[in-house]
Amino acid sequence: MINVSPIDLVYEQLEKGRLEEFYDDKSTHVWFIIEGEGTFVIDDEKIQARPKDVIVAPPKKGIHYFGKMRMVLITTPAFEAKNEHHVRDVTSSESPYST
């Protein structure tokens, strides 16, 4: 028997990324990159993302990302809005993909 806490599964299609830094008190965020490329910034660590990559951000870590990507996001335990907190707006000039 496998004991799995509730999860959320979301499809994301982004043109520029998520231009907001946020963190979640409880959920781990796991992205599977389907198409495109981007850069995730998790607690100031820059992580390049390409198709078939898996990016993991544990709870209480600052997260934002740039790039044109199609991806699947899994959160566990399941997403609850009360646990997600805005840190700051991220300017497009911070993106390595800005033109």
C-alpha positions in Angstrom: 0.0 0.0 0.0 1.3 3.5 -0.9 0.3 6.4 1.3 0.1 9.6 -0.7 -1.1 12.9 0.6 -3.5 14.8 -1.7 -1.9 16.5 -4.6 -2.8 19.1 -7.2 -1.9 18.8 -10.9 -1.9 21.8 -13.1 -0.9 22.4 -16.7 0.9 25.8 -17.3 1.7 27.5 -20.6 3.8 30.6 -20.1 5.1 33.2 -22.5 7.4 35.0 -20.1 7.4 33.0 -16.9 6.0 33.9 -13.5 7.0 37.5 -12.7 6.2 37.2 -9.0 8.4 35.7 -6.3 6.4 33.6 -3.9 6.8 30.8 -1.3 4.5 28.2 0.1 4.4 27.3 3.8 3.6 23.6 3.3 3.6 22.4 -0.3 6.5 21.1 -2.4 6.2 22.3 -6.0 7.4 19.9 -8.7 7.4 21.0 -12.4 7.9 18.7 -15.4 8.9 20.7 -18.4 7.1 19.5 -21.6 8.3 22.1 -24.1 10.4 25.3 -24.2 13.1 26.5 -21.9 13.4 28.7 -18.9 15.2 29.6 -15.7 13.8 28.9 -12.3 15.1 30.9 -9.4 14.7 29.1 -6.1 16.1 30.9 -3.1 18.4 32.9 -5.5 19.8 29.7 -7.1 19.3 29.8 -10.9 18.3 26.5 -12.5 18.1 26.0 -16.2 15.0 24.1 -17.4 14.6 22.2 -20.7 12.1 19.6 -22.0 12.0 16.5 -19.8 13.6 18.3 -16.8 12.0 18.1 -13.4 12.4 21.1 -11.1 11.6 20.7 -7.4 11.1 23.5 -4.8 10.6 22.5 -1.2 8.3 24.5 1.1 9.4 27.9 2.4 11.7 28.5 -0.5 11.4 31.7 -2.7 10.4 30.8 -6.2 10.0 32.7 -9.5 10.8 31.7 -13.1 11.3 33.0 -16.6 10.9 31.6 -20.0 8.5 30.4 -22.6 7.5 26.9 -21.4 4.7 24.4 -21.3 4.8 22.3 -18.1 3.0 20.4 -15.6 3.0 21.5 -11.9 2.3 19.1 -9.1 2.0 20.4 -5.5 2.0 18.1 -2.5 0.3 18.4 -0.2 -2.4 20.0 -2.4 -2.3 23.7 -3.0 -4.1 25.9 -0.5 -4.1 29.7 -1.2 -3.7 30.5 2.5 -0.3 28.9 2.4 1.1 30.8 -0.6 2.8 34.2 0.1 3.8 37.0 -2.2 7.4 38.1 -1.7 7.8 40.7 -4.5 7.0 41.5 -8.1 9.8 40.5 -10.4 10.6 42.9 -13.3 11.0 41.5 -16.8 14.4 43.2 -16.9 15.6 40.5 -14.5 14.8 37.8 -17.0 17.7 36.3 -19.0 15.2 36.1 -21.9 14.2 39.8 -22.0 14.8 41.6 -25.3 
